[in-house]
Amino acid sequence: MADGETQKEETGESDFSDQLIVNQIITGQKDLFRLLVQRHEKAVYSMGLGFFRNKEDSCDFTQEVFLKAYRNLSSFEGRSRFSTWLYRIAYNTAVNEANRRREYFSLAEEEMNRLINEGDTPEQAMIRNAAREAVRLAIKELPRRFAVCIDLFFFYDRSYQEIETITGIPVNTIKSHVFRAKILLREKLKLLSDE
């Protein structure tokens, strides 16, 4: 799941605020774009890490995504959340580059590592580790474009419709792969509890 800051930003209030900022930028207050960067930079950077697996390429990717967003801001019509529109730009940019490089790494491992609580009992830590491994294995079994859907659903907290908008993959296909990942996760956790 996305970190608390990202979840907080994705509330309706933030969406409305993003739309107001976009409108003000379009009418000439271009310096306000930095507010959009501050709000969404971590999420875009995390997506970059999933594709490129190193900080330097992810930083370059993040800058490229925001540059494209800035250049195309007038094409944002407000029919979806600003973050969905921005993630679509990020996804397309990443896929094009990853296709060139032939690589994609799921965010599951890094995001699940963040969920480990230092105060966990050994049993809780074992369950969290099993969940992390189950999600990682479930995602590993999927083709790259579907692994991105799982990442967006579980770690960016995006709806099926938003994932379709971002990736262009039909909603039913997304649902199928999320369902498959959940089954693999349940099976892995059941095996653990049986042990």
C-alpha positions in Angstrom: 0.0 0.0 0.0 1.2 3.5 -0.6 2.8 5.3 2.3 0.7 7.4 4.7 1.7 10.7 3.0 0.6 9.5 -0.4 -2.7 8.2 1.0 -3.3 11.5 2.7 -2.7 13.3 -0.6 -5.1 11.2 -2.5 -8.2 12.4 -0.6 -10.9 14.3 -2.4 -9.7 17.5 -0.8 -6.3 17.1 -2.3 -7.8 16.2 -5.7 -9.8 19.5 -5.6 -6.8 21.4 -4.5 -4.7 19.8 -7.4 -7.4 20.9 -9.9 -7.3 24.5 -8.5 -3.5 24.6 -8.7 -3.6 23.3 -12.3 -6.1 26.0 -13.2 -4.0 28.7 -11.6 -0.8 27.5 -13.4 -2.7 27.5 -16.7 -3.8 31.1 -16.1 -0.2 32.2 -15.6 0.9 31.4 -12.0 3.6 28.9 -13.3 5.6 28.9 -10.1 2.7 26.9 -8.4 3.8 23.8 -10.4 6.3 23.2 -7.6 3.3 22.4 -5.3 2.2 19.6 -7.6 5.8 18.3 -7.7 6.0 18.3 -3.9 2.8 16.4 -3.6 3.4 13.7 -6.2 7.2 13.4 -6.4 7.6 10.5 -4.1 5.0 8.4 -5.9 6.5 9.1 -9.3 10.0 8.4 -8.0 8.7 5.1 -6.5 7.3 4.0 -9.8 10.7 4.9 -11.4 12.4 2.6 -8.8 10.1 -0.2 -9.8 11.2 0.1 -13.4 14.8 1.1 -13.1 15.9 -0.2 -9.7 18.5 2.6 -9.1 18.3 6.1 -7.7 20.0 7.9 -10.5 17.8 6.6 -13.2 14.7 7.0 -11.0 15.6 10.7 -10.4 16.1 11.3 -14.1 12.8 9.5 -14.8 11.0 11.7 -12.2 12.3 14.9 -13.7 11.3 13.7 -17.2 7.8 12.9 -16.0 7.3 16.3 -14.4 8.7 18.1 -17.4 6.3 16.2 -19.7 3.4 17.0 -17.3 4.3 20.7 -17.2 4.5 20.9 -21.0 1.2 19.1 -21.4 -0.7 20.6 -18.4 -3.2 22.4 -20.6 -4.3 19.0 -21.9 -5.4 18.0 -18.4 -9.2 18.2 -18.6 -10.0 17.2 -15.0 -12.1 14.1 -16.0 -9.8 12.1 -13.7 -7.7 12.9 -10.7 -4.6 14.9 -11.5 -2.6 12.0 -9.9 -4.2 9.5 -12.3 -3.3 11.7 -15.3 0.3 12.2 -14.0 0.7 8.4 -13.4 -0.4 7.8 -16.9 2.4 10.0 -18.2 4.8 8.3 -15.7 3.6 4.8 -16.8 4.0 5.5 -20.5 7.4 7.0 -20.0 8.6 4.1 -17.9 7.2 1.4 -20.2 8.9 3.0 -23.2 12.2 3.1 -21.4 11.8 -0.3 -19.8 10.9 -1.8 -23.2 14.1 -0.4 -24.5 16.0 -1.9 -21.5 13.8 -5.0 -21.2 13.4 -4.8 -17.4 10.8 -4.2 -14.7 11.0 -4.8 -11.0 8.0 -4.8 -8.7 7.7 -2.4 -5.9 6.3 -5.2 -3.7 9.6 -6.1 -2.1 10.5 -2.6 -1.1 7.0 -1.5 -0.1 6.4 -4.6 2.0 9.8 -4.1 3.7 8.5 -0.7 4.9 5.5 -2.4 6.5 7.7 -4.4 8.9 7.3 -3.0 12.3 10.3 -3.1 14.7 7.9 -3.8 17.6 6.5 -7.0 15.9 6.6 -10.2 17.8 8.5 -13.0 16.1 5.2 -14.5 15.0 4.0 -11.2 13.5 7.3 -10.7 11.7 7.0 -14.2 10.3 3.5 -13.5 9.0 4.6 -10.2 7.5 7.6 -11.9 5.8 5.3 -14.7 4.5 2.9 -12.0 3.1 5.7 -10.1 1.5 7.1 -13.3 -0.1 3.6 -14.3 -1.3 3.0 -11.0 -3.0 6.5 -11.0 -4.5 6.0 -14.6 -5.9 2.5 -13.7 -7.2 3.8 -10.7 -9.0 6.8 -12.6 -10.3 4.5 -15.1 -12.0 2.8 -12.3 -14.0 4.0 -10.7 -17.2 5.5 -7.3 -16.7 2.5 -5.2 -17.7 0.3 -7.1 -15.3 2.8 -6.8 -12.5 2.5 -3.1 -12.9 -1.3 -3.4 -12.4 -0.7 -5.3 -9.1 1.7 -2.7 -7.9 -0.7 0.1 -8.8 -3.6 -1.7 -7.0 -1.8 -2.8 -3.8 0.9 -0.2 -3.3 -0.5 2.9 -5.0 -4.0 2.2 -3.8 -5.5 2.8 -7.3 -9.0 1.6 -8.4 -9.5 -0.7 -11.3 -10.8 2.2 -13.4 -7.7 4.3 -12.6 -5.4 1.5 -13.4 -7.2 1.1 -16.8 -6.7 4.8 -17.4 -3.0 4.6 -16.5 -2.1 1.4 -18.3 -4.7 1.0 -21.1 -5.3 -2.6 -19.9 -9.0 -3.5 -19.7 -10.6 -3.5 -16.3 -11.6 -7.2 -16.4 -8.1 -8.2 -17.2 -6.8 -6.1 -14.3 -9.4 -7.7 -12.0 -8.4 -11.1 -13.1 -4.8 -10.6 -12.3 -5.5 -8.9 -9.0 -7.7 -11.8 -8.1 -5.0 -14.3 -9.1 -2.5 -12.5 -6.9 -4.9 -12.6 -4.0 -5.4 -16.4 -4.4 -1.6 -17.0 -4.5 -1.3 -14.8 -1.4 -4.0 -16.8 0.5 -2.4 -20.1 -0.5 1.0 -19.0 0.7 -0.4 -17.7 4.0 -2.4 -20.9 4.5 0.7 -23.0 4.0 2.4 -20.9 6.6 -0.4 -21.2 9.1 -0.5 -25.0 8.6 3.3 -25.2 9.3 
